[in-house]
Amino acid sequence: MATKSNINVSWKFTKDAVSVAEGSSILNGGNWEALDLPHTWNGIDGQDGGNDYYRGTCYYAKTMKREEFGSEPIVYMEFEGANSSATLYVNGKKAGSHDGGYSTWRVNITDFLAEENEIVVAVDNAPNDHVYPQMADFTFYGGLYRNVNVISVSEAHFDLDYYGGPAVSVTPVVKGADAEVAVEVFVTGTKDTDELEFVITDEGQEIAKQTVSADTTKVNFTISNVHLWNGRKDPHLYTAQISLKHAGNVVDERSVRFGCRSFEIDPEKGFILNGERYPLHGVSRHQDRPKIGNALTHKDHEEDIDLILEMGANTIRLAHYQHDQYFYDLCDEKGLVIWAEIPYISKHMPGGRENTISQMKELITQNYNHPCIVVWGLSNEITMHGEDDPDLIENHKILNDLCHEMDSTRLTTVAVVSMCSIDSEYLKIPDVISYNHYFGWYGGDTSMNGEFFDNFHKKYPNRAIGMSEYGCEALNWHTSNPEQGDYTEEYQAYYHEELIKQLYTRDFIWATHVWNMFDFAADARAEGGEDGMNHKGLVTFDRKYKKDSFYAYKAWLSDEPFVHICGKRYVDRVEDTTKVTVYSNQPEVELFVNGESLGKQTSDVHFFYFDVPNAGESTLVAKAGHLSDESKIRKVDKFNEDYRMKETGDVINWFEIEQPEGYFCINDKLGDIMSTFKGKMFLGEMMMKFMKSADKKGGAAGFEVSADMMKMMNGFTVKRILSMLGTAGVDVKLTKEDMLAINAKLNKIKKPKEKA
C-alpha cells in the first residue's frame, strides 16, 4: 500500500559553499547547524531593512536508512515549497531540480537509493534572469519553508510526475437542481486486471459509487438536489474517494474534496455566485511572520483565516504566488472566494517565459479541485517598465490560452499597475481585470479612486473591472490632523473610510482587495520609521494589534455586532476639543465622557464622529445597544513627540526642515510648486538630472509619465518623491545633506499669494 511520510525533523543546514560529490559526505565540510523544517535563512536579515539579506545557495542535508523511505519499490521525495530554485542530490548524484519557490514538486529517487543514504538539497534564492519573482515589494525568503515528504508506491500508482498535482481532477457543473460531476484520475503502471473504485460521499455518507477497469480513468456522476458551495453563507463540500486496486487489494488511493457552485462576473452587476449577486469585498494576503518568514505552521494559517473572517471579508487575493495547500483547504471550508496567481510580477524578463508557463501549470494542476478559487491571475503590475513590449504581450496571450485550455471553468485576470492606460492592448487579453491604485497615498487624493472607476466604466461598460490593491501605511504614530504621507493610524483610518464609501457603493466593481491584511517584510523599504517593512496591513506583522482601519471594514462587512472607539493608542492630546471616531455595524451609537453622554448618533456609513471636550483625564465609553467599548484620553500642554514619526538611518526628520512662511520647502506638494514658473523650472532641472540614471529613457523607471500619472504625482510632497527614487529605478541615493540643500533652494521660491 502506498505511504506518505513527513521527514521535517533532524536536518543539517549550512550557508557555507560546499561541494556535492559521489563517494564522499557533504557533512565533512562547512559549518552545519542542526534544525527541523520548515526553515528559512532570511527570518532576521530579510526583515530588518537595508536590502542586504542573504541571497545565494544554502544546503540542507539528512541521512536516512532505506527502510525509512517505505516498503514499496518506487520512492519519491516531495517538496511543498523550496525558494526559489533547488537541486536534489541523493548519495552525491543529482536526482532532480526545480525552478519556482512556491509550489509542490517531486523527484523519483528510486534508482539513487542505497542502504545508507545522504540526502542533500541545494536551495538558491540568488538573483537571476529567468525565475520569477526577481523584482517585487516583498522579501524573497530562501529555504525549505514548507513540508518535505517521502512517498512510497507500488508499480501501479497515481501519477506523481505531472506538475506536483494530486492526480485527480473533479469538475462539477451545476444544472438546475442537480450537478454533473466528472472525476478524472491519472494513473501509471497499471495492468489489465487492475480496477479503480470511485466513491462520492456527503458528510461521510456514500451517495454514489462506480468500479471500472483501471484503463477507464474518467467517470461521471449526477448529484441530485445538489447542496451548493455557497460562499461564507454555506461552504458545503463533497468528497471524492478513489482507490486503485490490484487483485482486489487497494495499492494506492486518493481523497479529494470539492464543491458544486456556479459563478459569473458581470460588467454591470459584479460577482454572481449561484445565480445571486455576491459582492466580493476582502483583502490580499502575504504569508510571512516575524523571524520565521514564510515557514508557517498550520496554527499560523488558521490564525490568519480567523482574523480575516472576523473582519467580515468574503474574498482573498492570495498574492503574489502560490500559497500553502493547507490555506486553500481552509478557504474551501470557510467559504472564502479566492484569486490565485503566479509571481509574474513587476518586471517582464525575456528569459522567464518558460518559468511563467511551468509555474502556471503547477498552480492550476495543484489547485484545480478547490471550489474557493474563481480566477487565475496572470501577472501583477507587469507593465511598470512599459505596456507595449511585444514579448510581454505574447507571454500574456500564451498564459491566458494555457489557463483556458487547462481549466474551462474559471476566468483569468491581471492586477494592473495604476499608470497603465485603460486603452492598453494587454488589458484586452484576460477575461476580467483589476487595478492597483493608491490615490490618496502615493500621490493624488482619495477622491480620484471612484472617479477612475466611473471613467473606466463609462468608456468600457462591457468590461468587468475590480480593485486588486489599495491601501496606505500606518505605524504607532498619531495626530489630530492626519495628512497624506504621515504614516499615522489616523490617516490610514480616514483613507479607508473614504475608499470604502467609494468602492463599496459601485455595484459594477467585481471585487475589491485591500492591500494588505497584514504588515509584511520588504527588506528594501525604509519608510515610516521602521525599515524593512511594508506597513499597509490592517493588522500588525505579529498579528497582535488590529489597527483602527480593520474595524472600519468590520463595520461594513461583519454580521457580528460590535462597537469600537478609534485612537486607543492616541491618549495624550493638546486640543481643548478633540475628534473621536467610533465604528459600529449597529444603527445608533452613544458616547459618554466620564459618565456624561455626548448624545446619540446614527450613520448610514457605519462611521460616527464626536467632538469631545478634553480636560484632565477622561474615560470614553461608546455604547451601541447592549455593546460597549472603552478608551482614555488625557489633556497635555505639548504634543507628545512619541506620536510623531521618526525617520531611521541617514534620513531627514521633520524638525530639521526649514519652512519659512510664504516660501516653499520639501514638505510642499509637487503640484503646488509646479504651479509657479520658478518652481517648475527648478523641479524640471532637478528631475532631469535624476532621470538620466533611470534604467530606460522616456520617464521614471522606464515608463512614460502620462497625464494620469502626473496628476497622481502632483499630490506627492517633494520629500516623498525624493525618498522613493530608488524604488522607481533611479540609481540615486540622496543623503540628508542633499535633501537639506534642495530644501534651501526651495526656500528661495515664493509661494503664490492666496486669492482673497
N, C-alpha and C positions, 0 to 999 in steps of 0.2 A: 504494500500500500504506500502511495506517495506520502512523503512527510515534508514539513517545512519547519525549520528551527531557527530561532534568533541566536546570533552569535555576537551580541554587542559587548560582552564582558571580556576583560583581560586582553586588551590590545597594548602594543607599544607604539610610541609616536616620537618622531624627530623632525626638526626643521633642517637638520644638517644635510649637506649634499652627500649622498651615499650611492654606491653602485650596486645594481642587482645583477647577479651572475649565477649561472647554474653551477652547482657543486660547492658553493660557499654560502654561509649565512650572512644576511644583510645586518644582523644584530651585532656582528663583530666590530662594526664601525659606527661612529656617530654617538651622540648622547641621547639616550632613549628615556622617555617618560612613560610610566605605566598609567593607563586610563581606560575607562569604559566609554563606549559610544552611547548616544550621539555626541559629536565633538566638533568645535571649530577652533582654529588657531587665531581668529580675529575677534574673540569676545571682548578683549580690552582695547587693543590698538585700533580696532575698526569702529570704535565709538567715542574716541577722545579728541577727534579733530586733527587737523594738520594734513589730511590726505596722504598719510605716510604709513598706512597699515601694510603689513607684510603681504605681498602678492608674489607667489612663487610656488615651487614644488615642495611639498612635505610628504612624509612617508608614514604609513600605518603598517604594522606587522603583527602577525599572530601565528603561533604554532598549533597544529591540530593533528590528531591521530585520524587514520582513515575511518574508523568506526564512528567518529563524531560527525561525519558527513551523511549518515543514514545508511540503511541496509540495501536500498535499491541500487541497481547497476549504473544509473545515469545521475550525475550530480551537477547542479548549477549553483553559482553564487548570485545572490540578488542584492542590489544596492538601491535603496529607495531615495537616495539623494547624495551626490558627491560633487561638490562645487569647485571648479566648473568643468574641468576635464580630468579624466582619471584613466590610469592603466593598471590592470590587474596582472600580477605575476604569481605563479604557483611553482614553488621549488626552483626559482630563478629563471623560469621561462615565461615569456609574455603569453598570457592566455586571452586577453581581450582589452578593449579600450572604449571610451565613451566621451563624447563632447556634448555638454549641456548639463547644467548643475542642479536642475530642479525636478527631474523625472526619474522613474524607476528604470533600471537596466540590468540585464542578466548576462552571465557568461557560462557556457558549458565547460566545466573543468575536469570532466571525467578522465580524459587521456593524460592529464598532468599529475594525477594523484599517485602518492606512494603510501607506505605505511606511516611514515612520519612526514609532515608537510609544513612548509613555511609559506604562509600567505602574505603577500605584500601588495599594498595599494598605494601607488604614487598619485597624489591628488594635486592639481595645479590650478591656481586662480590667477596666474600671471596675465598681464595684458597681451592680446593678440589681435589679429585682423580677421578672424573667421568664426569665432564662437560668441554668441550673444549671451548676456549683455556686456558691452565694453564701455559705454558712456551712459550714465544714469545717476539720478539723485538718490542713491542708496548704497550702502556698503555691500560689496560682493564677498561675503564671508566664505573663506576656504574651509574645506573639511569634509569628513564623513559625518554629516549632521543629521542624518535620519538612520533608520534601522538597516542593519546588514543581516541577511538570512542565508541559510543553505537549504536547497530544495533537492530532495532525492526522489527519483521517479523510475518506474519500470520502462521497458522499451516502448510500450503503448502509454501515452500520456497526453494531457492537454498541452498544446503548443506553448513553449516558453520563450521562443525566439523572436516573436513578432512584436517589436517596439514596446516591450515591457508590459504588455496588456494581460488581462485575465483570461484570455482565450474564450470568452463568452460575450456575445453581444445580444442585448434584449431590446427589441424595437416595438413598443406598444403604439397603436394608433386607435384613438377613441372614435367610435362610430355610433352616434346616438347614445343609447343607454349601455352599450357594450364596448369592449375593447378587443381588437385583433392584436395578438401578441406573437411576434416572430422571434424565436430563440435560435441563434446560430452559434455553433461551437467550432473550435479549431483544434483538431487532434492530429497526432503523428504516431507512426509505428504500430498502427492497429492491424489486426488480422481479420479475415473474412468472418470469423465466428464471433468477434467482439461486438458488444452491444453498448448503446447509450440509453440511459433511462432519464427522462425529463419529468420533473415534478414541479408544479406550481402550488405554492402554499400561501395562505392568507392568515396572518397571525397564528402560524403553526398548524392550521388546518389544511389538509390536502384538498385542492379544488380541481386539479386536472393532472393527468399523467399519461405519458406515452413512452413506450420502449421500442427502439428501432435499431437496425443494423448500424454499426459504427461508421459505415460509409454514407449514412444519411445524417448529415451534420446540421440540417436546418429543419425545424418543425414549427408548426403554427398552432396556436391555441385561441380560443374565444373565451373571454371572461364576461359572462352575462351580468347585467346590473352592476357594472364595474364601480368600485369605490375609488373615486378620483384622488390623486395627489393635488391638493388644493391650497398650496402655499402655507402660510402660517395658520390659516384657519383650520386646516385638516391635512397634514402631510402624510397621507396614508401610503404605506409601502407593501408591496408583494415580494415574494422570494421565489427565484428560480433555482432549483437544485438539480444538478446534472451529474450523473455517475457514469464513469467509463468502466465497463465490466468485461473481464476475461474469464471464460469458463465459469460464469456465474458469480465470480468474485469481483468486488469493487477494487480496482487498481489505482484509480485517481478520481477526484471529484471536485466540483466547484459549487459554491453557493453565492448567488448574486441577487442583491435587492434591486427592485425597480419600481417606478411609479407610473401610473397612467394619467396623462394630462394632455391638454391641447393648449396652445397659445398662439397669439399673433401680436405683431407690433404695427399699430395703425398710425399713420402720419397725423391724424386728427385726434384720435381718442387715446393714444398712447398704448400701454401694455394691456393686453387682454388675456386672462387666464380662464380656461374652461368656459369661454363664451361671455365672461363678465369683465368689465373694467377692473383692473387691479393695479392702481398707480404704484410704481416702483420708486421708493424713496429709501436710501440707505447710505452705505459708506464703502470706502475702499479699505483694504487691509494689507499692511505689511506684517510679516510673520515674526520679526525678531524681538528679542528681550535683552535686558541688561546683562552683560557679562557672558551670556550663553549664545548670543547671536541668533541664528536660525535653528539651533539644536534644542528644539522644544519637546516637552513631554506631552502626553495626552491630556494631563491636567491643565497645562498651559493653553492648549487648543480649546478645551472646554470653558476655561475662564473667559477667553476671547468671545466665544459664542454667547455666553451668558450675558456679558456686557452689551453686546450688540442687540440681543433680544430685549434686554431691559430698556434700552433706548427706544425700542419700538420699530427698528428698521425691518424691512422685509426683503432687502436685496443687498448683496455684497459684490463689489468688483474685486476679484482676487488678483491683485496686481503684484508685480508685473511679470509673473512667472507661474509655473505650476506649483500649487500648494500640496501639502501632505494629504494623502488619501483619507486619513482619519478626519481631516477637516471637511472634506467634501461629504463624507458619510454623515457628519454632524449636520451639515446644511440640508442634506436629504431628510434627516429625521426631524429637523426643526421647521422645515418649510421655507427656507430662505432661497430666493431666486438668485442665481449666480451668473456672473460674467467671468469666463475663464480665458486666459490669454497666455501667449508666449512672450519671452523677453526681447522681442524685436523692437528696440527702443532707442530713441534719441538720435542715433547716428546710423545711417544706412552704410553697410560695408559691402562693397562689390564681391569680396571673397566669402561672404557669410550666407549666400543664398541657400546652399545645401543644408546649413545648420538650421535656418528657419524652417525648411521643409521637414527635416528629421524631428525637430522639437514640436512642430505642429502635429506630425503623425503620432508622436508619443502622447501629446496632450489629448488628442481625440481618442486614440486607441485605449488609453488607460482610464479615461473618464466618460466613455460613451454611455455607460449604464446609469449615470447619476441624473435623476429627474430634475435636480435643482438647477442644472446648467441649461441656459436657454440661448446663449450666444458665445461664439468663439471669437476672441479678439485677435486680429491680425497683427496689430502693431500699436505703439504708443508714441506720440509726438515725433514720429519718424521724419517729418519734414522740417525739423529745426534748421537744417542747412540747405533748404530749398525743396520745393514740391514738384519740380519739373524734370527731375532726373529720370530718364527713360528706364534705367536699370531698376530703380526703386519702383516705378510703376509696374514694370513687368513682374518683379518679385511679388508684389501685392496681388496681381492677377493670378499668378501661379498658386499662391496660398489660398486665395478665395475659391478658385476652382477645386483645389485639393479638399478644402473643407466640405464643399457641396458633394464631391464625389464620395468622400468617406462617411458623410452624415447628411442625409437629405432631410432630417427632421429639425435641424436647428439653423439659425441665421448667423451671419458674420457681421462684425463691426470693427471700427477703429476708434481709438481715442486721439483726437485731433488737436495739435498744438494751437494755441489761441490765434497766432498771427497767420495761420494758413487761410488763404482765400476760400470763401464759401463756394466759389466757382471752380475750384481746383478739380482737375481730371481725376486725381486719386480718390477724391471723395465719392465718385460715382461707382467705385469698384465694389465695396461691401454692400450688404443688404440694408443696414442702418448705420448711422454714425452718432458719435457723441463728441462734444468739445470739452477741452480742458481750459477753463477761463479763470483768471484771478483778478478780474477788475475789482478794485477796491483794496487790493493788497499789493500786487505788482503793478502799480500804476492804475490810471483810470479811477473811476469811483464805482460804488456798488450799483448805482442805477444803470450802468452800462450792460449789466448781465441780462436783465429782462428785455432791454432794448435790442440786444443782439438776437435773441431768440425770436422776437417779433419780426425783425427784419428778415431773418432766415426763413421763417415760416411763410411770410408773405411772398417771398421770391420763389420758394420751393415748397409749395403746400402739399405735394405728394411724396415728400421725402421725410422719413422719420428721423428726428434729432433728439439727442439727450445731452445731459451734462455729466461727463465722466470724471471731472475733477473740479473742485473749487474749495477754497479754504484760506486761512491765514494763521499766522503763528502766535502762540501765547505761552509765556512762562509765568513765573510768580512775580510779575510786575503789575503795578496798579495805578490808576488815575481816575479822577472825576471828570476829566476832559479827554476822552480817548481820541487818538488820531491814527490815521493810517501809518503803519510802519513803526508803531511804538512798542509792539510785542506785549502789550498788556492783555490780561484776561478780559478786561472791559471792552477793548476794541474788538477782540475776537467774538465776544458775545454780540456786540452791535452788528458786526459784519454778518454773522449767521442769522440774526433776526431779519435783516434786510434780504438776504438771499433766500431764506425760507419763504418769505412773503412773495417774492418774485417767481421762484421756481415751482412752488407747490400749488400755485393758483393758475398755472398754464397747463391745461389738460393734454396738450399735444406733445409735451416733453415726455419721451417714452421712459426715461429713467434718470434719477439724479443720484450721484455718488459723491459724498463728502470726501475731500482729501484732507485728513485721513482719520480713521477711527482712533489710532494710537500714534503717539510720537514714535519716531523710528530713527535709526542711526544712518547718517550720511556723512562719512568721515571728512569729506571735502568742505563741509559747511562751517562757517564761522559767523553765525547770526544769533541775535537775541540775547547774548551774554553767556551762552553755553555752547562751546564748539563741538562739532561732530554730530550734531543732531538736527533733525527736521522736527519742529515743534508745532506742526499744524494739527496734531491729534486733538480729538475731543476728550481723550483720556491720556494721562501721562505714560511715559515709556514703561514704567514699572507696574502699570495698571492700578496704582493705589489711589489716584485722585481723578475724579471726574470734573473736568472744567465746566464753568457755567454754561458754555455753549452745548455741552452734552444734554443738559436739561432743557434747552430751547427746543431741541429735536424731540426729546421725550414728551414735551408738552403737546407737540403736533402729532406724534406718531403712536404713542403708547396708550393702551386702554387701561393701564393700571393707574388708579387715582393717586395723585401726588401734588405737592406744592413745594417750591424751592426758592429760597432767598438767595439772590446772587451776591457776590462780593464778600464771601465769608473770610477770605484771606486778606481783605482790604479793610482793616479795622481803624487805623489812625487816619482821620480826615480833618482838613483845615477849615472847610467852609461851614458857615453857620446853618445853612440848609443844604442837605445832600440828597442826591437822587438815589433811590434804591429800587432795583428791578426785581420783580417776582415772576417766576414761571410756574404755570399750572395748567393741567388739562381740565380743570374744573371751571364752571362758568363764572364764578364770583370769588374774589379774594378780599380779605380784610387784613390790614396791617396795624399792629399795636406797637407803640413805643413806650417802654416801661409801664406796660399795662393800659395805656391810654390809646384808644382807637383813632386812627387817622382816616377812618371811613372805609367803605366798601367800593370796589371797582369791578366792572365787568369788562370783558375784552373778547372780540371775535378773532383775535390772533394769538391768544394764549399768553401774551406778554402784558404785565401790569407794572405801571410806573408810579412811584410815590415820592413826593417831596417830603423829606424827613427832617425835623429840627434836630440839630446836632449840638448838644451841650453836655459836657461831662461824659460819663459812660452810660451807654444806652443798650438795653436789650430789646431786640426786634423780634416779634413773633408774627408770622404770616399764618392766617387761618383760611382754609377752604373747606367748608362743611366740617366734618369731624377730623380733618387732617390739619397738621400744623408743622411749621419749621421755624427754627430759631437761629439768630446770629447776633453779633455785637458790633457796635461802632464806638469810637472814642474821639472826642474833640481834642485837637492838638494845635499848637500855635504855628509850628513849622512843618512843612511837608516831610514825611518820613522817607529819607533817602534810600532806605532798604527796599522801597517800592519802585525805584527808578532804575531802568536798565543800565547795567554797567557792561561796557564792551570788554572783550578779553584780548590779551596779547597787545600787539602794536596797532590798536585801533583807536580812533579818536572818540572821546566821550563828549556828552552833551555840554558839560561845563567848560570845555576847552575852546568852544566855538564862539568867536566874536560875532555879535549880531547888532551892529549899530542901527539905531532907529532910522527908518527911511531908506536903508540900503539893503542890498541882497546879501545872502550868505548861503552856505551849502545846505542849510535846512529848508531853503525855499524850493518850490516845485519847478521842474524844468519848464513847464508851460508858462508859468508866470515870468520867468527870466527871459524866455524866448519871445515874450510879447514886447520886449523893448529892443531897440536897434543895437545898442551896445551889448546887451545880454546875449542876443542872437549871434553877434559877431564873436564874442568871447567863447561861448559854448561850441559854436561851429568849429572854431580853430582848435579848441581843446579836443573835441571828439575826433577830428580828422587825424590828429596825432595818434590817438588810441586805435583807430580803425586800421591804421597801417599794419598793426600787429595781429589783426584778425586773421583767421585761417582761410578766408576767401574774400575777394573783393565784392563790393556792392552792398555792404551793410553789416550790422553786428553779427559776428559769428557765422557769416556766410549767407544769411537770409536777408532779403530785401526789406528795408524799413517801409512798410506800407502805410497808408493813411490811417488805417485802424490801429496799427502798432504804434504809430506816432501819437495818436490820441491816447493810447494807454500809457505810453512813456511820459507824456506830459504831466501825469499825476505823480510821478516819482520825484522825490527830492534829489538834489544833486548828490548828497551824501550816499543815498541808497544806490543811485546809478554807479557811483564810483566804487562802492563796496561790492557790486555784483559783476564787475568787468570780467573777473576770472571765470565765473560760471557761464558767461556769454561767449567764451572762447577767445577773449582778448588777453594776450600774453603781457599783462602789465600788472605789477604788484606795487601799489601805492603805499608809502609809509605815512605815518601820522604827520610828519613834516610836509610831505607833498600835499596832503589834503588841507592842512592849515594854510599853505601857500596859495592854493586855489581859493580858499575862503577869503584870504586877504585881498585877492584881486576882485572877487565878487563884492566885497565890502566897499569898493570904489564905484560901483554901478548903482545909480539911484533907482529906487522903485518909482513907478508912475504914481502920480498923485491920485488919490481916490476921488471919484466924482461925487459931488455933493448931492 
